[in-house]
Amino acid sequence: MEELFSLISTYGFPMVLCIYLLMRFETLIRELKKSIDTLIFINNSDRYNKTSLQKQKHLH
């Protein structure tokens, strides 16, 4: 706790607050990126499967 007060007195409250929030949100942003990447992958594979099925139907 003493270290926190030292940082605040040295750098100022707004800067310390920004650093804290960036560190805190970093994990949330990483998880969000993983979720978005997964959704993109699922969407692309689903689109490929639909196209493949349409081509098979067209050939028969």
C-alpha positions in Angstrom: 0.0 0.0 0.0 2.9 2.3 0.8 4.2 1.7 -2.7 0.9 2.8 -4.2 1.0 6.1 -2.3 4.6 6.6 -3.5 3.6 6.1 -7.1 0.6 8.4 -6.7 2.8 11.1 -5.2 5.4 10.7 -7.9 3.3 10.3 -11.0 0.0 11.7 -10.0 -3.4 10.0 -9.5 -4.6 10.1 -13.1 -1.5 8.3 -14.5 -1.5 5.7 -11.8 -5.2 5.1 -12.4 -4.7 4.7 -16.2 -1.9 2.2 -15.6 -4.0 0.2 -13.2 -7.0 0.1 -15.6 -4.8 -0.8 -18.6 -3.3 -3.7 -16.6 -6.8 -4.8 -15.4 -8.5 -4.6 -18.8 -5.6 -6.3 -20.6 -6.8 -9.8 -19.7 -10.4 -8.9 -20.7 -9.2 -7.6 -24.1 -7.2 -10.8 -24.7 -10.3 -12.9 -23.9 -12.4 -10.8 -26.2 -9.9 -11.2 -29.0 -9.9 -15.0 -28.6 -13.7 -15.0 -28.7 -13.8 -12.9 -31.8 -11.2 -15.0 -33.5 -13.2 -18.1 -32.7 -16.4 -16.6 -34.1 -14.6 -15.6 -37.3 -13.2 -19.2 -37.6 -16.7 -20.7 -37.1 -18.3 -18.3 -39.5 -15.7 -19.0 -42.2 -15.9 -22.8 -41.8 -19.7 -22.6 -41.8 -19.7 -20.5 -45.0 -17.3 -23.1 -46.6 -19.6 -25.9 -45.6 -22.7 -24.2 -47.1 -20.8 -23.5 -50.3 -19.6 -27.1 -50.5 -23.1 -28.4 -49.9 -24.6 -26.2 -52.6 -22.0 -27.4 -55.1 -22.8 -31.0 -54.3 -26.5 -30.4 -54.8 -25.9 -28.7 -58.1 -23.8 -31.6 -59.4 -26.5 -34.2 -58.6 
